[in-house]
């Protein structure tokens, strides 16, 4: 629901209701992941998408129905045998979509979720999407890490509540969104009760070192991909807000000193991407020596083949071993024939995405099987 969350909370605080369809599970080549959502307002406006256009019309009708008083319900959408373009997924995938009415009366703790999201505080919303007792369907439980606060919301029996809180905290820690299954009373081995856990974790970080034109293009790309972007450079004449108006943070500091401070403060994790674009060894080598010793999502460095060879030599002299050097994407990016800063940013983003999801950068025309994986 993150993609429509601001729209939801604005209407919730205005005393309005919305109908929301949320993808809770996908199978085969489904076009949107679990958590994707579409809302319908009381005036009939639609915001967001659950399938990129395939089944939006059907979900719109379901969301309108729950706004008019029908109960929350789960709907499964796959390929229609009669007409795949009517309410089915032409890509051949399957979506489970939970449709519910959201308003202040039915979800009184939504403002607490909004406060956590805006404060970059991890929070999860657990929703009962299937239960033998229909009155329990649509119940919400708001869950924070155990060192932040107690869960809030009515959620059936204590056994169910305890089981869901424990499991949802594990999913939140891993940044996972998906469905948990239990017996009706929260039995670990059982069926009949399905709970959708929507994890709202802080945006992953992208740290761009080197306040150059390529950094400006990469910062825009990082924001587009959902990263919280920081541009850092030791030269105050280049690292200015006027040159980088769209980034979240502009820092004037030596790159290795800033990255070390962020590491020591616990603000780096396995989702963090580091991009070193200065191609100046006095900046590059110290910051890469810090980054490559951490388990980060991606570490890339710009430069020619000759620059790369010199950089590797210097990093070895600084004590890095083969395993640590293998984490470095250098020269950075996929071979797209990029020339401009914007094209280079696309090539770097393509490599980052491929590394995240295990892709290979191969044209889809040269592959077979599901496009989105299983």
C-alpha positions as CSV (number, residue, x, y, z in Angstrom):
1,X,0.0,0.0,0.0
2,X,3.0,2.3,0.1
3,X,2.4,3.5,-3.4
4,X,-1.0,4.9,-2.5
5,X,-0.5,5.4,1.3
6,X,-0.4,9.2,1.2
7,X,-3.7,9.3,-0.6
8,X,-5.2,6.9,1.9
9,X,-4.1,8.8,5.0
10,X,-5.2,12.2,3.6
11,X,-8.7,10.9,3.1
12,X,-8.7,9.0,6.4
13,X,-7.8,12.2,8.2
14,X,-10.6,14.1,6.3
15,X,-13.1,11.6,7.6
16,X,-13.6,9.9,4.2
17,X,-13.7,6.2,3.4
18,X,-11.8,4.5,0.5
19,X,-12.1,1.1,-1.0
20,X,-8.6,-0.6,-1.4
21,X,-7.6,-3.6,-3.4
22,X,-4.2,-4.9,-2.3
23,X,-2.2,-7.7,-3.9
24,X,-1.5,-10.2,-1.1
25,X,0.0,-13.0,-3.2
26,X,1.3,-13.6,-6.7
27,X,1.9,-16.7,-8.8
28,X,3.8,-17.2,-12.0
29,X,4.4,-14.0,-14.2
30,X,2.2,-11.7,-12.1
31,X,3.0,-8.1,-13.1
32,X,2.9,-6.4,-9.7
33,X,4.3,-7.6,-6.3
34,X,2.6,-8.3,-3.0
35,X,1.7,-5.0,-1.4
36,X,0.8,-3.2,-4.7
37,X,-2.6,-1.4,-4.2
38,X,-5.3,0.5,-5.9
39,X,-7.8,2.7,-4.0
40,X,-11.2,4.0,-5.0
41,X,-12.6,7.1,-3.4
42,X,-16.2,7.9,-2.5
43,X,-16.3,10.2,-5.5
44,X,-15.2,7.3,-7.9
45,X,-11.6,8.4,-8.4
46,X,-9.1,5.5,-8.8
47,X,-5.5,5.8,-7.7
48,X,-2.7,3.2,-8.1
49,X,-2.6,-0.2,-9.8
50,X,-2.6,-3.8,-8.9
51,X,-1.8,-5.3,-12.3
52,X,-0.6,-2.6,-14.7
53,X,-4.0,-2.5,-16.3
54,X,-5.2,-6.1,-16.7
55,X,-7.7,-6.4,-13.9
56,X,-8.1,-2.8,-12.7
57,X,-11.7,-2.6,-13.9
58,X,-12.7,-5.7,-11.9
59,X,-11.0,-4.5,-8.8
60,X,-12.6,-1.0,-9.2
61,X,-16.0,-2.7,-9.2
62,X,-15.1,-4.7,-6.1
63,X,-13.7,-1.6,-4.2
64,X,-16.9,0.3,-5.1
65,X,-19.0,-2.5,-3.7
66,X,-17.2,-2.5,-0.4
67,X,-17.6,1.3,-0.2
68,X,-21.3,0.8,-0.6
69,X,-21.5,-1.7,2.2
70,X,-20.4,-5.1,1.0
71,X,-18.0,-7.0,3.2
72,X,-14.2,-7.3,2.7
73,X,-13.3,-10.2,0.4
74,X,-10.5,-12.0,-1.3
75,X,-10.5,-12.2,-5.1
76,X,-8.3,-14.3,-7.3
77,X,-7.5,-13.2,-10.8
78,X,-5.9,-15.4,-13.5
79,X,-6.2,-16.0,-17.2
80,X,-9.8,-16.2,-18.3
81,X,-10.5,-19.2,-20.5
82,X,-13.3,-17.3,-22.3
83,X,-11.7,-13.9,-22.8
84,X,-8.3,-13.2,-21.3
85,X,-8.8,-9.5,-21.9
86,X,-12.0,-9.3,-19.8
87,X,-10.9,-9.7,-16.2
88,X,-7.9,-12.0,-16.6
89,X,-4.1,-11.4,-16.6
90,X,-2.9,-11.6,-20.2
91,X,0.6,-12.3,-18.9
92,X,-0.5,-15.7,-17.6
93,X,0.0,-14.9,-13.9
94,X,-2.3,-15.2,-10.9
95,X,-3.1,-12.5,-8.4
96,X,-4.8,-12.8,-5.0
97,X,-6.3,-9.3,-4.3
98,X,-7.9,-8.4,-0.9
99,X,-10.5,-5.7,-1.2
100,X,-11.6,-3.8,1.9
101,X,-13.1,-0.5,3.1
102,X,-10.7,1.7,5.1
103,X,-11.9,4.5,7.3
104,X,-11.3,5.9,10.7
105,X,-14.0,3.7,12.4
106,X,-12.7,0.5,10.9
107,X,-8.9,1.2,11.2
108,X,-8.4,3.7,14.1
109,X,-4.7,3.1,14.3
110,X,-3.9,4.1,10.7
111,X,-2.5,7.5,11.9
112,X,0.0,5.6,14.0
113,X,1.2,3.8,10.9
114,X,1.5,7.1,9.0
115,X,3.5,8.6,11.9
116,X,6.0,5.7,11.7
117,X,6.3,5.7,7.9
118,X,7.0,9.5,7.9
119,X,9.6,9.0,10.7
120,X,11.4,6.2,8.8
121,X,10.4,3.9,11.6
122,X,9.8,0.2,10.6
123,X,6.2,-0.8,11.0
124,X,4.0,-3.6,9.7
125,X,0.2,-3.9,9.2
126,X,-1.2,-7.4,9.6
127,X,-4.7,-8.0,8.1
128,X,-6.9,-11.1,8.4
129,X,-7.8,-11.8,4.8
130,X,-9.4,-15.3,5.3
131,X,-11.1,-16.7,8.4
132,X,-13.8,-19.2,9.1
133,X,-15.7,-16.4,10.9
134,X,-16.4,-13.7,8.3
135,X,-16.6,-11.1,11.1
136,X,-12.9,-11.4,11.6
137,X,-12.0,-10.7,8.0
138,X,-10.5,-7.3,7.6
139,X,-9.2,-6.9,11.2
140,X,-5.9,-5.0,11.5
141,X,-3.0,-5.3,13.8
142,X,-0.2,-2.7,13.7
143,X,3.2,-4.1,14.7
144,X,6.5,-2.5,15.4
145,X,9.9,-4.1,16.2
146,X,9.9,-5.4,19.8
147,X,12.2,-2.6,21.0
148,X,9.9,0.1,19.7
149,X,6.4,-0.5,21.0
150,X,3.5,-2.9,21.6
151,X,1.3,-4.0,18.8
152,X,-2.1,-2.2,18.5
153,X,-5.4,-3.5,17.3
154,X,-8.1,-6.1,18.0
155,X,-7.1,-9.4,16.3
156,X,-9.1,-12.3,17.6
157,X,-7.8,-14.6,20.3
158,X,-4.6,-13.9,22.3
159,X,-3.1,-17.1,20.7
160,X,-3.7,-15.7,17.2
161,X,-2.4,-12.3,18.2
162,X,0.8,-13.6,19.8
163,X,1.6,-15.9,16.8
164,X,1.1,-13.1,14.3
165,X,3.1,-10.5,16.2
166,X,6.0,-12.9,16.5
167,X,6.0,-13.9,12.9
168,X,5.3,-10.4,11.5
169,X,8.3,-9.0,13.4
170,X,10.5,-11.5,11.7
171,X,9.1,-10.5,8.3
172,X,9.5,-6.8,9.2
173,X,13.1,-7.3,10.2
174,X,13.7,-9.0,6.8
175,X,11.7,-6.4,4.9
176,X,9.3,-9.0,3.6
177,X,5.6,-8.6,2.7
178,X,3.4,-11.6,2.3
179,X,0.9,-14.1,3.7
180,X,1.0,-16.1,6.9
181,X,-1.2,-19.2,7.4
182,X,-2.5,-20.7,10.6
183,X,-5.2,-22.8,12.0
184,X,-8.4,-20.8,13.1
185,X,-7.0,-20.3,16.6
186,X,-3.4,-19.5,15.6
187,X,-2.1,-23.1,15.4
188,X,1.2,-23.1,13.6
189,X,0.2,-26.2,11.7
190,X,-3.2,-25.7,10.3
191,X,-5.3,-23.9,7.8
192,X,-8.3,-21.6,7.6
193,X,-6.7,-18.4,8.8
194,X,-4.6,-16.3,6.4
195,X,-3.0,-13.1,7.4
196,X,-1.4,-10.6,5.1
197,X,1.6,-8.8,6.5
198,X,2.5,-5.5,4.7
199,X,5.9,-4.3,5.9
200,X,6.7,-0.6,5.8
201,X,10.4,-0.3,6.3
202,X,12.5,2.8,5.7
203,X,13.5,3.4,2.1
204,X,16.9,1.8,1.2
205,X,19.8,4.3,1.0
206,X,21.9,5.2,-2.0
207,X,25.1,7.0,-1.2
208,X,26.7,8.8,-4.2
209,X,30.3,10.0,-3.8
210,X,31.5,12.7,-6.2
211,X,29.4,15.8,-6.9
212,X,29.7,15.7,-10.7
213,X,27.2,15.7,-13.5
214,X,27.0,11.9,-13.5
215,X,26.1,12.1,-9.8
216,X,23.2,14.4,-10.6
217,X,21.8,11.9,-13.1
218,X,22.3,9.0,-10.8
219,X,20.7,10.8,-7.9
220,X,17.6,11.4,-10.0
221,X,17.6,7.7,-11.0
222,X,18.0,6.6,-7.4
223,X,15.0,8.7,-6.3
224,X,12.9,7.2,-9.1
225,X,13.8,3.7,-7.9
226,X,12.7,4.5,-4.4
227,X,16.1,5.1,-2.7
228,X,16.8,7.8,-0.1
229,X,19.7,9.5,-1.9
230,X,22.7,11.2,-0.4
231,X,25.4,13.0,-2.4
232,X,28.7,13.5,-0.6
233,X,31.8,15.4,-1.7
234,X,34.7,17.0,0.1
235,X,34.6,20.0,-2.1
236,X,32.1,22.6,-0.9
237,X,32.0,24.4,-4.2
238,X,30.5,21.3,-5.9
239,X,28.4,19.7,-3.1
240,X,25.6,22.3,-2.9
241,X,21.8,22.1,-2.7
242,X,21.5,24.3,-5.8
243,X,23.4,21.7,-7.9
244,X,21.4,18.8,-6.4
245,X,17.9,20.1,-5.6
246,X,16.2,16.7,-5.9
247,X,18.3,14.6,-3.5
248,X,17.4,14.0,0.1
249,X,20.8,15.0,1.6
250,X,23.9,16.9,0.4
251,X,26.9,16.4,2.5
252,X,30.3,18.2,2.5
253,X,32.8,15.8,3.9
254,X,35.6,13.4,2.9
255,X,33.8,10.4,1.5
256,X,35.5,7.8,3.7
257,X,35.0,9.8,6.8
258,X,31.3,10.2,6.1
259,X,30.8,6.6,5.3
260,X,32.7,5.5,8.4
261,X,30.5,7.7,10.5
262,X,27.3,6.2,8.9
263,X,28.6,2.7,9.5
264,X,29.4,3.4,13.1
265,X,25.9,4.9,13.6
266,X,24.3,1.8,12.2
267,X,22.8,3.5,9.2
268,X,24.2,1.1,6.6
269,X,22.6,-2.3,5.9
270,X,22.2,-5.0,3.3
271,X,20.0,-2.8,1.1
272,X,22.5,0.1,0.9
273,X,23.9,1.0,-2.5
274,X,27.2,2.9,-2.7
275,X,28.4,4.6,-5.9
276,X,31.8,6.1,-6.2
277,X,31.9,8.5,-9.2
278,X,34.9,10.7,-8.5
279,X,37.6,8.5,-10.3
280,X,40.2,10.2,-8.2
281,X,42.3,7.7,-6.0
282,X,42.6,10.1,-3.1
283,X,38.8,10.0,-2.7
284,X,38.0,6.5,-4.3
285,X,40.4,4.2,-2.5
286,X,39.7,5.2,1.1
287,X,35.9,5.2,0.7
288,X,35.9,1.9,-1.2
289,X,38.1,0.4,1.5
290,X,35.3,1.1,4.0
291,X,32.4,0.1,1.7
292,X,33.9,-3.2,0.5
293,X,34.4,-4.4,4.1
294,X,30.7,-4.1,4.7
295,X,27.9,-6.4,3.5
296,X,26.1,-3.9,1.3
297,X,23.7,-4.5,-1.5
298,X,25.9,-2.9,-4.2
299,X,29.2,-1.1,-4.4
300,X,30.1,0.4,-7.8
301,X,32.9,2.7,-9.0
302,X,33.2,4.6,-12.2
303,X,36.3,4.7,-14.3
304,X,38.1,3.3,-17.3
305,X,39.8,-0.1,-17.4
306,X,43.1,1.5,-16.6
307,X,41.6,3.3,-13.7
308,X,40.0,0.1,-12.5
309,X,43.3,-1.8,-12.6
310,X,45.1,0.9,-10.7
311,X,42.2,1.1,-8.2
312,X,42.4,-2.7,-7.5
313,X,46.1,-2.5,-7.0
314,X,45.7,0.3,-4.5
315,X,42.9,-1.6,-2.7
316,X,45.0,-4.7,-2.4
317,X,47.8,-2.6,-0.9
318,X,45.2,-1.3,1.6
319,X,44.6,-4.9,2.8
320,X,41.5,-6.0,0.9
321,X,41.3,-9.6,-0.1
322,X,39.8,-11.3,-3.2
323,X,36.4,-11.9,-1.5
324,X,36.0,-8.2,-0.6
325,X,37.2,-7.1,-4.1
326,X,34.7,-9.4,-5.7
327,X,32.0,-7.2,-4.2
328,X,33.1,-4.2,-6.4
329,X,31.2,-3.5,-9.6
330,X,33.9,-1.8,-11.6
331,X,33.8,-0.4,-14.2
332,X,30.3,0.3,-13.0
333,X,27.1,-0.5,-15.0
334,X,25.9,-2.8,-17.8
335,X,27.2,-2.5,-21.3
336,X,24.3,-0.5,-22.9
337,X,26.6,1.7,-25.0
338,X,25.8,4.6,-22.7
339,X,27.4,8.0,-23.4
340,X,25.5,10.8,-21.6
341,X,25.2,11.0,-17.8
342,X,21.5,10.1,-18.0
343,X,22.3,7.0,-20.1
344,X,25.1,6.0,-17.8
345,X,22.7,6.3,-14.8
346,X,20.3,3.9,-16.6
347,X,23.2,1.4,-17.2
348,X,24.1,1.6,-13.5
349,X,20.5,1.2,-12.4
350,X,20.1,-1.8,-14.7
351,X,23.1,-3.5,-13.1
352,X,21.9,-2.7,-9.6
353,X,18.4,-4.2,-10.4
354,X,19.9,-7.2,-12.0
355,X,22.1,-7.9,-9.0
356,X,19.2,-7.4,-6.6
357,X,16.9,-9.9,-8.4
358,X,19.4,-12.3,-9.9
359,X,19.0,-11.1,-13.5
360,X,21.6,-11.3,-16.2
361,X,20.8,-8.2,-18.5
362,X,20.0,-10.6,-21.3
363,X,17.4,-9.3,-23.9
364,X,14.0,-11.0,-23.1
365,X,13.8,-12.0,-26.8
366,X,16.8,-14.3,-26.1
367,X,15.2,-16.0,-23.1
368,X,12.3,-18.3,-22.4
369,X,10.1,-19.0,-19.5
370,X,8.3,-16.6,-17.1
371,X,9.4,-13.0,-17.4
372,X,9.0,-12.1,-13.7
373,X,10.2,-15.5,-12.3
374,X,8.1,-17.9,-10.3
